[in-house]
Structures are given as structure tokens and as C-alpha cells.
């Protein structure tokens, strides 16, 4: 944020010397600063999307001009043609150093490793015998008649249980009805045609949240359906687990959450999670992989921004040619 605000301030002055004043100058500065700030590719880019409907028509047009001209002025491009891929990577490497397991882009790559995924599940479920036989990240569940969903990590163990692990940084992302939707989408995709419903596997949706999602003051909350009148389990084998990242219970779960917080593998307890973080952040092969992932994410965000700009122009009755 400090880099962004400093960049925006300096660029506002630059634009004003170009005889652009008021909100138009600020609009150009805002967009250019976004492009110059490396973190835009990972998280700050959402600011422009979230605030788009609050901006004036002049800011919409300014955003489109910046994209469509492909930034003929050098101060508008963070990565012009003269900038080498080496410098590009150096920017990413600095960002990678500050990532933790709670960072989306690192988490998705950590959980691609079966051993790291199994390690985390064993601690959260307190099941040392759990064996992960399959796992997939960014799993896209399509819905022909409604909203689809992309799940951070879906894993299966040797007994056939299914686990969805989600790293959530905001309250909305950990809403109980989101957990319900995740589980429903998984259920709808695991039972083959003609199979009896009793063949549905036991399923867990696990949210790791930045803070106490329910205000219970507990490091971990287990949620299961019960028969209200007698307190007995309903028996649908659906389970919801919320882990509070900010709490330390003094035990193995607390140490795991500590490992989710720190930036370096050497600060973690020995295990598959530390091994995977070390591989991704401190080996040449891992850093190269992370750089490619970040480049792809950056390109996707830029494309999303261009599509959003086109939609807004259309809503205003303007065409891109205009």
C-alpha cells in the first residue's frame, strides 16, 4: 500500500504538468499506479474492480484509454519492451519472500503437494493414520443451472472420505452458506448415475480463517447435524470445520497455525509443510515455478480488467472505438 500511494502521488503531479487536472488526472494516476505496483497482480487489483461502480465516467474512459493505447508513455507501463524478463522475475522474487501459507497463490501451490496436504489434514482432523491418495487444487465445479465454484483444494483419503480445504482471508468467504454450497457442489459431482444415495462419501469442508468466524473464542469449531430433540447425530456424514488462524491452543494445531503465519521454512516445525514451502520459496526450481504462476495470474487480472472496462463502457452506451 505504501508503494502504491507514493506512486499515485508522484504520478498525479506528472499528469497535472501534462495539463490534466482534477478527477481525470487522479484517474490516470490511479490506474498507472496500479500497473506500477507489483502487488496489483496479486491482491490490490481487486480494489479497482470493487470500486468500479463508484468511479465517474471520466475515470471509466481513462481506464479504457490506458488499456487500449497499450501505454505509449513509459510512465504508464510497469513492464515495457525494454524491461527484461530478469527484472520481471526479480520483482516476483521479492513478493515471493513475503508470502505465507495464508497467501492464496502460495497456498494453492503448497496443497498441490500430496504430502503437504496430508500433513495439514492429519493435524486438523487429529488422525495420524489418514492417508491422502488424491488431491487437486483450484478444482472447478460447474453448475448448468446456477453459480459454479472453484475450490482451493479437494483431497481424498484411503477410506474414501472427501476433504475440501479453503484458505479464507475475509468474513464473506467463510460464510456458513458458502460452506453449505461447497459441500452441495461436491456431493453433486461424486455420485455416479444409478448409484444409491447411501454410497455418498463422508465429506468435510474445512475453512482456515484469519479470525474467529463465529465469535466462539475457540481455535477450532466442529459443526455436524444433530437431531434436535435427542441430540443424536443425524448420520449424513457431512462435517464442517472452522480453524481460527489467529488462535494458538498451545498444541499441534497451534503450531500448524504458526507455520501458516511465518514467511520462511526454517521458522516452521519439521514436516512436509515446511519441506514444500522451502521447495517453493528457496529452491531455484520452486521459485521459477512460482514466478510463472504469478505471471499467469497477472495476465489473467489484466484480461479481467479489460473485460470489466468493456462491460462498463457498454453500460454507458459507449463502444471501444468511441
Buried (B, 14 or more C-beta within 10 A) or exposed (E): EEBBEEBBEBBBEBBBEEEBEEBBBBBBBBBBBBBBBBBBBBEBBEBBEEEBEEBEEBBBBBBBBBBEEEBEEEBBBBBEEEEEEEEBBEBBBEBBEEBBBBBBBBBBBBBBBBBBBBBBBBBBBEEEEBEBEEBBBEBEBEEEEEEEBEBBBBBBBEEEBBBBBBBBBEEEBBBEEBBEBBBBBBBEEBEEEEEEEEEBBBBBBBBBBBEBBEEEEBBBBEBEEEEEEEEEEEEBBBBBBBBBBEBBBEEEBBBBBBBBBBBEBEEBEEBBBBBBBBBBBBEEEBBEBBBEBBBEBBEEBBEEBBEBBBEBBEEEEBEEEE
